[in-house]
């Protein structure tokens, strides 16, 4: 089945008016891979109608980042959507999404300035602004996002709660390549040598996960031992951060923490910025 493709607000309104039952939205920037497709399948489980948005959002890219070279294989993306039974593709041009430069934008608050937000100032303000616009435009009952972008998901959940948005927000698990690298549209930028270095991110997370029974300091130490080798590799990993954080606030957890946490890591290999994370259950330690 070929999905309806809406490129203007009028086309979207016409398509949306024909929806009966529940509607799920999977927001994407295109270059769809198996991770996106798993989110589409999750959306199909949750709603009668599935919409996918494809929009490369300039507000969340800094001037030195990869906005211009970000992959835009639209025809292949539509084929992927058709294969997954997507009903509607919302694919506005920049001038449709932003008829004028928006003076009013969403503030991501304190959580948007830490961890990935510290490495990419302003990124989460731009991300939340476009997500809010997409939710207002499509008016889904449920929206599905990938768990690989853990801080993004936490911020979207907070925005939905703080602004009383009438939508249920659901995450889908991180999908990985057979070698452990988290699927990302940016993986195609990596050379063979760079990909080998990039694998240190997932290996560090696995090492930290294995140490979860020994407390937060041991988790970070085990992960950092892996990353220290990658920093010295050829080509090297330029580490942006390695943090063990609360999944709701992204505050660092203390050594006495027990319960849910997320080990998050990011770095640059060559010119490619990559992120990854793994959720952990920190076991209580005997006093």
KEKEDREN-797635 format. One record per residue (C-alpha): z, y, x. Coordinates in steps of 0.02 Angstrom, whole numbers, plus 50000, padded with zeros to 5 digits. Layout:
ZYX/...
//
This chain:
500005000050000/499525017150069/500915029850044/500645046549960/500505059650098/501175076850055/500825091150175/501255106250067/502765110449961/501675109349806/501085091849852/502875086549887/503475093449720/502095084049629/502505067749718/504375070049693/504145073249507/503425055849486/504905046949565/505945036249449/507565027749498/508405030949664/507565038749816/507975035850000/507375047150140/507145042250322/506955058450423/505935056150584/504955065850712/503575052850707/503005041550849/503745027650744/504385011950831/505354996650777/506965006650769/506195018150637/505465003350546/507174995250536/507835011250455/506425010650329/506864992750286/508694997950266/508135012050151/507154999650046/508744989550021/509645004949957/508385013349841/506925010749724/505795023149814/505695026450001/505115042650081/504865045850266/504755063350338/503725066250495/504065083050574/504295087950756/505605101550737/505395115850860/507145122750823/507985108350913/506975109751075/507475121651215/506065131351301/506075119451451/506055103551347/504615092451291/504075100251126/502245101951174/502055084451244/503115075651113/502015061451046/501185064350877/500175048550834/500075052850649/498765039950599/499765025950680/501345032350596/500525031650425/499945013850462/501735009150506/502365017050346/501065007750245/501544991350327/503364994250278/502944998950099/503415017250111/503015026549951/502955044550013/502665052950181/503195071250193/502255078550341/502315097550337/501565108650472/502735120550562/502135135250458/502515125550299/504255120850354/504595138150427/503525151450340/504545163950441/505735161850586/507365157450496/508705170450524/509985159950429/510295143350515/511615129850507/513005131050637/513535114350708/515245121450749/516345115350890/515675097450881/513935103850914/514445111551081/515185096051164/514445080451244/512565080951201/512805098551133/513455104351303/511935096551389/510735104151260/511455120551194/510825124951021/510045107850993/511195102750851/511055119350761/509175116650753/509375098450703/510585102150560/509505116450498/507975105450477/508975090850405/509725102450274/507975108850232/507295091150219/508715085850104/508425101049994/506545098149989/506515079449956/508165078249859/508545060149904/509995050149837/510255042450009/509695047150185/509595034650327/509815039150511/509885028950671/511535024950755/510775028150928/511005046750894/512865044650862/513335062950880/511895068250769/512495056050635/514285062250647/513705080250627/512585076250479/514025067350393/515125082350425/513815094550359/513585084150201/515465083950173/515785102150217/514335108950113/514555096949965/512795090149977/512385077249842/511735063749958/512415047650031/512185046550220/511955029350296/511645023650475/510595009250539/511015000050701/510235004050869/508704993350905/508394988551086/506974982251193/507184964251257/507824971451423/509184981651333/508394998851337/508715007751172/507095011051079/506565029251089/504935038551065/505235045651240/505235028551325/503335029851339/503575043751466/504415031951590/503495024251738/503935006351784/505105012351920/505915025251806/506165012251671/507105001151795/508305015451830/508445019651645/509125002251611/510725007651697/511195016851537/511305001251430/512044991051573/513415003951592/513795003051406/513884984051411/515064984951560/516174997251469/516154986651312/516744971551411/518254981551470/518784987451296/520324976251299/520974985151454/521065002751384/520025018751389/520185021851576/519555004351615/518085006651496/517535022551582/517825015451756/516775000051722/515345010351652/515405023051791/515295009651925/513585004951855/513015022951841/513575027252019/512295014752083/510935022151972/511285039752036/510845033352210/509315023452154/507495027852185/507055036252070/508825042152033/509735044651869/510295062551843/511855059251740/512245071951604/513825064051538/514825048251510/516175050151379/517295039251271/517515048751109/518165048150932/516685043450819/517095056750688/517515071750798/516755067550969/518385072851051/518795062551206/520055048851170/521645047851273/522305033151370/523495028551227/522065027751101/521845011851000/520535008650869/518735014550848/517865024150986/516095027051046/515555025951227/514145038551247/513005041551395/511495052251434/510455056651584/508755061151646/507585049451738/506125059151807/505805071951671/506395060851528/508065063951441/508815048051371/510385044851268/511295029051219/512965023451149/513975008451096/515395007950969/516995000151033/518634994050963/519984998851088/521374986051075/523194991851067/524064989651234/525794982951254/527084995951304/
//
